[in-house]
Amino acid sequence: MNLLKLLIAAGVPAYLHPEAIASLQDAERRARGLLWHKLKVRLFRAKKIAKMIPWHADRLIDVRPDLASWDIEPVTKITAQGDKGGWGPGPDGGRPIEGEWLNPDPESAEYKLACQSNHYSPGLHPRSVKSRTNWYRRNGGAHEAYMRGDIVDPAQYAKPWQGGGLSVHRNNGMWQITGRTKLWGWLPVKVRLGFEIDNVFSGLYYPQAWFAIAGYDLRAPVSWSVMPGR
């Protein structure tokens, strides 16, 4: 993958190319072995994880901090119930609501609303074992990617450079390239390279979407993905 060509296509100024390439190469090193780690968690441990999490807990580390590397990202927007919870009032336009959908009564309005809000397991309650199993099959092991990432500075938020089907993000010395390009000049691919700054800043009402839970720094997870596709 020619990183320089991608940066040029997106319109990143030439004087920033050395910084960007160094950061992206660092991300590639940090991401080594990460895909295999995620696959093992998602294919072989998702149901086990779901069964270990009590109804009222929000993530695996609430009950098994020793298994943190199997868990999801430690941010308020993402829980064992998924990533589509509601937003409430708060600084800078709102924050993700924590501790949602706690009522276990299938006849309650809250329970029914929770089932309706479950986008990845329609009809299931997000706190059910089956729904959580499905979620960890999609997102298990992401905690490891988060910890291999680096610290985000929300004060440095800036709109990405965009061009040639690509977006390039920069924050606190970290860089990320996402979008579509062609590998070897002909094979259409989707790329997700570097530190996942775009996830941190994808809010509904304000750029910042991720807020770290207590005891954690706000980080951009590391990622290095090149997948066939237009």
Salt bridges, closest charged atoms under 4 A:
GLU19 OE2 - ARG170 NE 3.06
ASP26 OD1 - ARG29 NH2 3.97
ASP26 OD2 - ARG30 NE 3.07
GLU28 OE1 - ARG32 NH2 2.80
ASP58 OD1 - ARG127 NH2 2.85
ASP66 OD2 - ARG64 NH2 2.69
ASP83 OD1 - HIS119 NE2 3.51
GLU144 OE2 - ARG148 NE 3.02
ASP150 OD2 - ARG30 NH2 3.28
GLU196 OE2 - ARG192 NE 3.15
ASP198 OD1 - ARG192 NH2 2.80
